[in-house]
Amino acid sequence: MLEHLKKLAKIFRNKYVAATLLFVVWIAFFDQTSLIYDIHLTQKEKQMKAQKIYYEKQTLAATEQLKELQTNPANLEKFAREQYFMKKANEDVYVFVDQHNHLLDTVNTDTKKQ
């Protein structure tokens, strides 16, 4: 065991091995563009690409919804009722939420007798 440590110490005394080891440690940890920083940037890039895909899908869905709302008045009324809980003068709107205040469903009741 002691012989192995002596051989290892002899190897590290070599100026080329020591310089190479110092260079690798410097590049890996201390340089402005270190390997750790590079790994961090790569992870952030993947996260941002995923966000870009998500927002592109959201934009596409919103664009389609806007086209529907601009072309069909019935869809516009449905959207106003569902998203903004708008109601007609002769209606009552009940909104049901769960324990975490998440919307469950809406029920419209007509107050005008038929």
Rosetta blueprint (number, residue, H / E / L):
1 M L
2 L H
3 E H
4 H H
5 L H
6 K H
7 K H
8 L H
9 A H
10 K H
11 I H
12 F H
13 R H
14 N L
15 K H
16 Y H
17 V H
18 A H
19 A H
20 T H
21 L H
22 L H
23 F H
24 V H
25 V H
26 W H
27 I H
28 A H
29 F H
30 F H
31 D L
32 Q L
33 T L
34 S L
35 L H
36 I H
37 Y H
38 D H
39 I H
40 H H
41 L H
42 T H
43 Q H
44 K H
45 E H
46 K H
47 Q H
48 M H
49 K H
50 A H
51 Q H
52 K H
53 I H
54 Y H
55 Y H
56 E H
57 K H
58 Q H
59 T H
60 L H
61 A H
62 A H
63 T H
64 E H
65 Q H
66 L H
67 K H
68 E H
69 L H
70 Q H
71 T H
72 N L
73 P H
74 A H
75 N H
76 L H
77 E H
78 K H
79 F H
80 A H
81 R H
82 E H
83 Q H
84 Y H
85 F L
86 M L
87 K L
88 K L
89 A L
90 N L
91 E E
92 D E
93 V E
94 Y E
95 V E
96 F E
97 V E
98 D L
99 Q L
100 H L
101 N L
102 H L
103 L E
104 L E
105 D E
106 T E
107 V E
108 N E
109 T E
110 D E
111 T L
112 K L
113 K L
114 Q L
